[in-house]
């Protein structure tokens, strides 16, 4: 069977897919349910298919007010140091009251 790019095919294990790259050594197929797979062209067993590809969902746009990873890390670090300071003050007060008794 002659393989061509964008041809719809069926593989016995992975099912329906579309050939994304094909040359004399390798064939890469983007399967509907299994993602991209790379095969040796001389060994791959495929059958042609007329079934249309499934409809893909559109990706959602990210909100413009998202924080960066650095900003999130800085906020988390600030919370940790604040929490540590409070804990230290509380533990010192507890130690003082324990020593007096």
Contact map, one row per residue, 1 for C-alpha under 8 A:
11100000000000000000000000000000000000000000011000000000000000000000000000000000000000000000000000000
11110000000000000000000000000000000000000000000000000000000000000000000000000000000000000000000000000
11111010000000000010010000000000000000000000000000000000000000000000000000000000000000000000000000000
01111110000000000010110000000000000000000000000000000000000000000000000000000000000000000000000000000
00111110000000000111110000000000000000000000000000000000000000000000000000000000000000000000000000000
00011111000000000111000000000000000000000000000000000000000000000000000000000000000000000000000000000
00111111100000000110000000000000000000000000000100000000000000000000000000000000000000000000000000000
00000111110000011110000000000000000000000000000111111000000000000000000000000000000000000000000000000
00000011111000011110000000000000000000000000011110000000000000000000000000000000000000000000000000000
00000001111101111000000000000000000000000000011110000000000000000000000000000000000000000000000000000
00000000111111111000000000000000000000000000111000000000000000000000000000000000000000000000000000000
00000000011111100000000000000000000000000000110000000000000000000000000000000000000000000000000000000
00000000001111100000000000000000000000000000000000000000000000000000000000000000000000000000000000000
00000000011111110000000000000010110000000000000000000000000000000000000000000000000000000000000000000
00000000011111111000000000000011100000000000000000000000000000000000000000000000000000000000000000000
00000001111001111100000000000011000000000000000010000000000000000000000000000000000000000000000000000
00000001111000111110000000001111000000000000000000001000000000000000000000000000000000000000000000000
00001111100000011111000000001110000000000000000000000000000000000000000000000000000000000000000000000
00111111100000001111110000111100000000000000000000000000000000000000000000000000000000000000000000000
00001100000000000111110000111100000000000000000000000000000000000000000000000000000000000000000000000
00011000000000000011111001111000000000000000000000000000000000000000000000000000000000000000000000000
00111000000000000011111111110000000000001000000000000000000000000000000000000000000000000000000000000
00000000000000000000111111100000000000001000000000000000000000000000000000000000000000000000000000000
00000000000000000000011111000000000000001100000000000000000000000000000000000000000000000000000000000
00000000000000000000011111100000000000011100000000000000000000000000000000000000000000000000000000000
00000000000000000000111111110000000001111000000000000000000000000000000000000000000000000000000000000
00000000000000000011111011111000000001111000000000000000000000000000000000000000000000000000000000000
00000000000000000011110001111100000111100000000000000000000000000000000000000000000000000000000000000
00000000000000001111100000111110000111000000000000000000000000000000000000000000000000000000000000000
00000000000000001111000000011111011110000000000000000000000000000000000000000000000000000000000000000
00000000000001111100000000001111111110000000000000000000000000000000000000000000000000000000000000000
00000000000000111000000000000111111000000000000000001100000000000000000000000000000000000000000000000
00000000000001100000000000000011111000000000000000000000000000000000000000000000000000000000000000000
00000000000001000000000000000111111110000000000000000000000000000000000000000000000000000000000000000
00000000000000000000000000000111111110000000000000000000000000000000000000000000000000000000000000000
00000000000000000000000000011110011111000000000000000000000000000000000000000000000000000000000000000
00000000000000000000000000011110011111100000000000000000000000000000000000000000000000000000000000000
00000000000000000000000001111000000111110000000000000000000000000000000000000000000000000000000000000
00000000000000000000000001110000000011111011000000000000000000000000000000000000000000000000000000000
00000000000000000000000011100000000001111111000000000000000000000000000000000000000000000000000000000
00000000000000000000011111100000000000111111000000000000000000000000000000000000000000000000000000000
00000000000000000000000110000000000000011111000000000000000000000000000000000000000000000000000000000
00000000000000000000000000000000000000111111100000000000000000000000000000000000000000000000000000000
00000000000000000000000000000000000000111111110000000000000000000000000000000000000000000000000000000
00000000001100000000000000000000000000000011111000000000000000000000000000000000000000000000000000000
10000000111100000000000000000000000000000001111100000000000000000000000000000000000000000000000000000
10000000111000000000000000000000000000000000111110000000000000000000000000000000000000000000000000000
00000011110000000000000000000000000000000000011111000000000000000000000000000000000000000000000000000
00000001110000010000000000000000000000000000001111100000000000000000000000000000000000000000000000000
00000001000000000000000000000000000000000000000111110000000000000000000000000000000000000000000000000
00000001000000000000000000000000000000000000000011111000000000000000000000000000000000000000000000000
00000001000000000000000000000000000000000000000001111100000000000000000000000000000000000000000000000
00000001000000001000000000000001000000000000000000111110000000000000000000000000000000000000000000000
00000000000000000000000000000001000000000000000000011111000000000000000000000000000000000000000000000
00000000000000000000000000000000000000000000000000001111100000000000000000000000000000000000000000000
00000000000000000000000000000000000000000000000000000111110000000000000000000000000000000000000000000
00000000000000000000000000000000000000000000000000000011111000000000000000000000000000000000000000000
00000000000000000000000000000000000000000000000000000001111100000000000000000000000000000000000000000
00000000000000000000000000000000000000000000000000000000111110000000000000000000000000000000000000000
00000000000000000000000000000000000000000000000000000000011111000000000000000000000000000000000000000
00000000000000000000000000000000000000000000000000000000001111100000000000000000000000000000000000000
00000000000000000000000000000000000000000000000000000000000111110100000000000000000000000000000000000
00000000000000000000000000000000000000000000000000000000000011111100000000000000000000000000000000000
00000000000000000000000000000000000000000000000000000000000001111100000000000000000000000000000000000
00000000000000000000000000000000000000000000000000000000000000111110000000000000000000000000000000000
00000000000000000000000000000000000000000000000000000000000001111111000000000000000000000000000000000
00000000000000000000000000000000000000000000000000000000000000001111101100000000000000000000000000000
00000000000000000000000000000000000000000000000000000000000000000111111100000000000000000000000000000
00000000000000000000000000000000000000000000000000000000000000000011111110000000000000000000000000000
00000000000000000000000000000000000000000000000000000000000000000001111111000000000000000000000000000
00000000000000000000000000000000000000000000000000000000000000000011111111100000000000000000000000000
00000000000000000000000000000000000000000000000000000000000000000011111111110000000000000000000000000
00000000000000000000000000000000000000000000000000000000000000000000111111111000000000000000000000000
00000000000000000000000000000000000000000000000000000000000000000000011111111100000000000000000000000
00000000000000000000000000000000000000000000000000000000000000000000001111111110000000000000000000000
00000000000000000000000000000000000000000000000000000000000000000000000111111111000000000000000000000
00000000000000000000000000000000000000000000000000000000000000000000000011111111100000000000000000000
00000000000000000000000000000000000000000000000000000000000000000000000001111111110000000000000000000
00000000000000000000000000000000000000000000000000000000000000000000000000111111111000000000000000000
00000000000000000000000000000000000000000000000000000000000000000000000000011111111100000000000000000
00000000000000000000000000000000000000000000000000000000000000000000000000001111111110000000000000000
00000000000000000000000000000000000000000000000000000000000000000000000000000111111111000000000000000
00000000000000000000000000000000000000000000000000000000000000000000000000000011111111100000000000000
00000000000000000000000000000000000000000000000000000000000000000000000000000001111111110000000000000
00000000000000000000000000000000000000000000000000000000000000000000000000000000111111111000000000000
00000000000000000000000000000000000000000000000000000000000000000000000000000000011111111100000000000
00000000000000000000000000000000000000000000000000000000000000000000000000000000001111111110000000000
00000000000000000000000000000000000000000000000000000000000000000000000000000000000111111111000000000
00000000000000000000000000000000000000000000000000000000000000000000000000000000000011111111100000000
00000000000000000000000000000000000000000000000000000000000000000000000000000000000001111111110000000
00000000000000000000000000000000000000000000000000000000000000000000000000000000000000111111111000000
00000000000000000000000000000000000000000000000000000000000000000000000000000000000000011111111100000
00000000000000000000000000000000000000000000000000000000000000000000000000000000000000001111111110000
00000000000000000000000000000000000000000000000000000000000000000000000000000000000000000111111111000
00000000000000000000000000000000000000000000000000000000000000000000000000000000000000000011111111100
00000000000000000000000000000000000000000000000000000000000000000000000000000000000000000001111111110
00000000000000000000000000000000000000000000000000000000000000000000000000000000000000000000111111111
00000000000000000000000000000000000000000000000000000000000000000000000000000000000000000000011111111
00000000000000000000000000000000000000000000000000000000000000000000000000000000000000000000001111111
00000000000000000000000000000000000000000000000000000000000000000000000000000000000000000000000111111
00000000000000000000000000000000000000000000000000000000000000000000000000000000000000000000000011111
